[in-house]
């Protein structure tokens, strides 16, 4: 069998093919690098806006919470603490009383002394509940308003034909119990939405929690 011979032209063509293949691999690699760099730049720009990223609201809340824990306030009711912090004049009076009685040296010792009084603890806890409710109510109203303005209440919107969500079913059951009305025959998500809206929405936001009773000057 005769050996296969190659001409100079064949060798030059093979070299050219290798160079072309190498060039394509380089182009492909550079494209991947460029895409990765663009993604890294995007992530860097979004880092302080991303949930949990540096500078985000979640990160700031975590940092503040960590500070409170390091100050010894871990285990103290956050709701009661909110009620206490929201009333600085009363808090100052109570802290002065606690310090005079020997509480300290840490802020956690002083607040623990304040909350050792069940009446004061209940007062702060109730005010904390009120402030939490007000915040959530504002967010709830904002979300409902946003939903109503985005157009999905169109009677022909596709979301209306979907099965009733778990959240809707639970809310309907709660409303029926509170209003003492029979359970409605709701066929889809749209009908559930209209029924809930007709019955004043989430009952959690019907009425603000009542104010606490402690209002004496020595409180």
C-alpha positions as CSV (number, residue, x, y, z in Angstrom):
1,X,0.0,0.0,0.0
2,X,1.4,3.4,-1.0
3,X,2.2,5.9,1.8
4,X,0.0,9.0,1.7
5,X,2.1,11.9,0.7
6,X,1.4,15.5,1.6
7,X,2.4,18.5,-0.4
8,X,3.6,21.8,0.9
9,X,0.2,23.2,-0.1
10,X,-1.6,20.5,2.1
11,X,0.7,21.4,5.1
12,X,0.0,25.1,4.7
13,X,-3.8,24.4,4.5
14,X,-3.5,22.3,7.7
15,X,-1.7,25.1,9.5
16,X,-4.3,27.6,8.3
17,X,-7.1,25.3,9.6
18,X,-5.4,25.0,13.0
19,X,-5.0,28.8,13.2
20,X,-8.6,29.3,12.3
21,X,-9.8,26.8,14.9
22,X,-7.5,28.4,17.5
23,X,-8.8,31.8,16.6
24,X,-12.4,30.6,17.0
25,X,-11.6,29.1,20.4
26,X,-10.1,32.4,21.5
27,X,-13.1,34.3,20.3
28,X,-15.4,32.0,22.1
29,X,-13.4,32.2,25.3
30,X,-13.3,36.0,25.1
31,X,-17.1,36.1,24.6
32,X,-17.5,34.0,27.8
33,X,-15.1,36.3,29.7
34,X,-16.9,39.4,28.5
35,X,-20.2,38.0,29.5
36,X,-18.9,37.0,32.9
37,X,-17.4,40.4,33.4
38,X,-20.6,42.1,32.5
39,X,-22.5,39.9,34.9
40,X,-20.0,40.6,37.7
41,X,-20.3,44.4,37.0
42,X,-24.1,44.1,37.2
43,X,-24.0,42.2,40.4
44,X,-21.5,44.7,41.9
45,X,-23.8,47.6,41.0
46,X,-26.8,45.8,42.4
47,X,-25.1,44.6,45.6
48,X,-26.2,47.5,47.8
49,X,-29.7,47.3,46.5
50,X,-30.2,43.5,46.6
51,X,-32.1,42.0,49.5
52,X,-29.5,41.1,52.1
53,X,-26.7,42.8,50.2
54,X,-24.3,45.4,51.7
55,X,-26.2,48.6,52.3
56,X,-29.6,47.0,51.8
57,X,-32.5,47.5,54.3
58,X,-32.1,43.9,55.4
59,X,-28.4,44.3,56.0
60,X,-29.0,47.5,58.1
61,X,-31.6,45.8,60.1
62,X,-29.3,42.8,60.8
63,X,-26.5,45.2,61.8
64,X,-28.9,47.0,64.2
65,X,-30.2,43.8,65.6
66,X,-26.7,42.5,66.1
67,X,-25.9,45.7,68.1
68,X,-28.8,45.1,70.4
69,X,-27.8,41.5,70.9
70,X,-24.2,42.5,71.8
71,X,-25.7,45.1,74.2
72,X,-27.3,42.1,76.0
73,X,-30.9,42.5,74.8
74,X,-31.1,39.1,73.3
75,X,-34.1,37.3,74.6
76,X,-36.0,40.5,75.5
77,X,-39.4,40.9,73.7
78,X,-38.8,42.9,70.5
79,X,-42.5,44.0,70.6
80,X,-42.2,45.3,74.1
81,X,-38.9,46.9,73.3
82,X,-40.5,48.7,70.4
83,X,-43.2,50.1,72.7
84,X,-40.6,51.2,75.2
85,X,-38.3,52.9,72.6
86,X,-41.3,54.7,71.1
87,X,-41.9,56.6,74.4
88,X,-38.6,58.2,75.3
89,X,-39.9,60.4,78.1
90,X,-41.6,57.5,79.9
91,X,-38.6,55.3,79.2
92,X,-36.3,57.9,80.7
93,X,-38.4,58.0,83.9
94,X,-38.4,54.3,84.2
95,X,-34.7,54.0,83.5
96,X,-34.0,56.6,86.2
97,X,-36.1,54.7,88.7
98,X,-34.4,51.4,87.8
99,X,-30.9,52.9,88.1
100,X,-31.8,54.5,91.4
101,X,-32.9,51.1,92.6
102,X,-29.4,49.7,91.6
103,X,-30.0,48.3,88.1
104,X,-27.1,48.3,85.8
105,X,-24.5,48.7,84.5
106,X,-25.6,47.4,81.0
107,X,-28.6,48.8,79.2
108,X,-30.0,45.3,79.2
109,X,-29.9,45.2,83.0
110,X,-31.9,48.4,83.2
111,X,-34.5,47.3,80.7
112,X,-34.8,43.9,82.3
113,X,-35.5,45.7,85.5
114,X,-38.2,47.8,83.8
115,X,-39.8,44.7,82.3
116,X,-39.7,42.9,85.6
117,X,-42.8,45.0,86.4
118,X,-45.6,43.1,84.7
119,X,-47.7,46.2,84.3
120,X,-45.0,48.1,82.6
121,X,-44.2,45.1,80.4
122,X,-47.8,44.8,79.3
123,X,-48.0,48.5,78.6
124,X,-44.9,48.4,76.4
125,X,-46.0,45.2,74.7
126,X,-49.4,46.6,73.8
127,X,-47.8,49.8,72.4
128,X,-45.4,47.6,70.4
129,X,-48.4,45.7,68.9
130,X,-50.1,49.0,68.0
131,X,-47.0,50.3,66.2
132,X,-46.4,47.0,64.4
133,X,-50.1,47.0,63.3
134,X,-49.9,50.5,62.0
135,X,-46.8,49.7,60.0
136,X,-48.3,46.5,58.5
137,X,-51.6,48.2,57.8
138,X,-49.8,50.9,55.8
139,X,-48.0,48.2,53.8
140,X,-51.2,46.3,53.3
141,X,-53.1,49.4,52.1
142,X,-50.2,50.2,49.8
143,X,-50.1,46.7,48.3
144,X,-53.9,46.6,47.8
145,X,-53.8,50.0,46.1
146,X,-50.9,49.0,43.9
147,X,-52.8,45.8,42.9
148,X,-55.9,47.7,42.0
149,X,-54.0,50.1,39.9
150,X,-52.1,47.6,37.9
151,X,-55.1,46.4,35.9
152,X,-55.6,42.8,37.0
153,X,-59.1,43.6,38.2
154,X,-60.1,43.5,34.5
155,X,-62.9,40.9,34.5
156,X,-61.2,39.2,31.5
157,X,-57.8,39.0,33.2
158,X,-56.3,35.5,33.0
159,X,-55.4,35.3,36.7
160,X,-59.1,35.3,37.5
161,X,-59.6,31.8,36.1
162,X,-56.9,30.2,38.2
163,X,-57.9,28.0,41.2
164,X,-58.4,29.8,44.5
165,X,-55.1,30.2,46.3
166,X,-54.5,28.8,49.8
167,X,-54.3,32.3,51.2
168,X,-57.7,33.2,49.7
169,X,-59.3,30.1,51.0
170,X,-58.0,30.7,54.6
171,X,-59.1,34.3,54.4
172,X,-62.6,33.4,53.2
173,X,-62.9,30.9,56.0
174,X,-61.9,33.5,58.6
175,X,-64.3,36.1,57.2
176,X,-67.1,33.6,57.3
177,X,-66.4,32.7,60.9
178,X,-66.2,36.4,62.0
179,X,-69.2,37.5,60.0
180,X,-71.3,34.4,60.8
181,X,-72.1,33.9,57.2
182,X,-72.2,30.6,55.2
183,X,-69.2,29.6,53.1
184,X,-69.6,30.9,49.5
185,X,-69.4,28.8,46.4
186,X,-66.4,30.4,44.7
187,X,-65.2,28.8,41.5
188,X,-61.9,30.6,40.9
189,X,-59.4,33.2,42.1
190,X,-61.3,36.1,40.6
191,X,-64.6,35.3,42.4
192,X,-62.6,34.9,45.7
193,X,-61.0,38.3,45.2
194,X,-64.3,40.0,44.6
195,X,-65.9,38.2,47.6
196,X,-63.1,39.2,49.9
197,X,-63.1,42.8,48.8
198,X,-66.9,42.9,49.2
199,X,-66.5,41.8,52.8
200,X,-63.9,44.4,53.7
201,X,-60.7,42.5,53.1
202,X,-58.3,41.1,55.7
203,X,-59.9,41.4,59.1
204,X,-56.5,41.8,60.7
205,X,-56.6,45.4,59.5
206,X,-60.2,46.2,60.4
207,X,-59.4,47.8,63.7
208,X,-56.3,49.0,65.4
209,X,-55.3,47.3,68.7
210,X,-56.7,49.1,71.8
211,X,-54.5,51.5,73.7
212,X,-52.9,50.3,77.0
213,X,-54.5,51.6,80.3
214,X,-51.3,52.7,82.2
215,X,-51.3,56.5,82.0
216,X,-50.3,57.6,85.6
217,X,-47.6,60.1,86.1
218,X,-45.4,57.7,88.0
219,X,-45.7,55.0,85.3
